[in-house]
Every structure is written in structure tokens, then in C-alpha cells.
Amino acid sequence: MPQIDIYTRQFCGYSTRAVRLLKSKGVAFEEIDVTEHPERRSEMIQRAGGASTYPQVFVGDRHLGGSDDIHALDRQGKLDPILKGEDASS
């Protein structure tokens, strides 16, 4: 399975929703709390192609976007294969 990273910040409802969705999928992921590690913010923005809102979710080198984006992928039935590394397209 690919490495899954999610950049979050404290007291952010969108971050909470995205983390909750990933946990419900039973996948291992690294949560990078930028509130506690502000030096990681520039890393997130670079990886996300300039996106600076929270959260930002990555599966391997693939940027999935934020909470609304991963919830939309889930509704379309596309999130599970991506999280398992089975889907190379968007």
C-alpha cells in the first residue's frame, strides 16, 4: 500500500472530517499537524502545487486535495482503490 499523508491543523473541522474518513477506511496514514510543526507548511504547499488550505491529502506522490475532494472521491467509489494503490488514474 502506498504512503498516505494528510496535513492538518488543530481546530479545523475539515481536517477532522478528513481524518475521520481515512480512519473509517482502516488505512495507515501519517497525520502532519502543521499547528505543532509550522515548518512543514511550506512543504505541504509545494507538494500541493500551491494549495494552502487544510487539510491536504496525498497518496504516494499523488495529491488528492482536501476534505471535500476525498469525500467526493468516496461517494464516486474511487477513494478505496486509490488508497490501496490500485488506481493510477483520477
Buried (B, 14 or more C-beta within 10 A) or exposed (E): EBEBBBBBBEEBEBBBBBBEBBEEBEBEBEBBBBEEEEEEBEBBBEBBEEBEBBBBBBBEEBBBBBBEBBBEBBEEEBBEEBBEBEBEEE
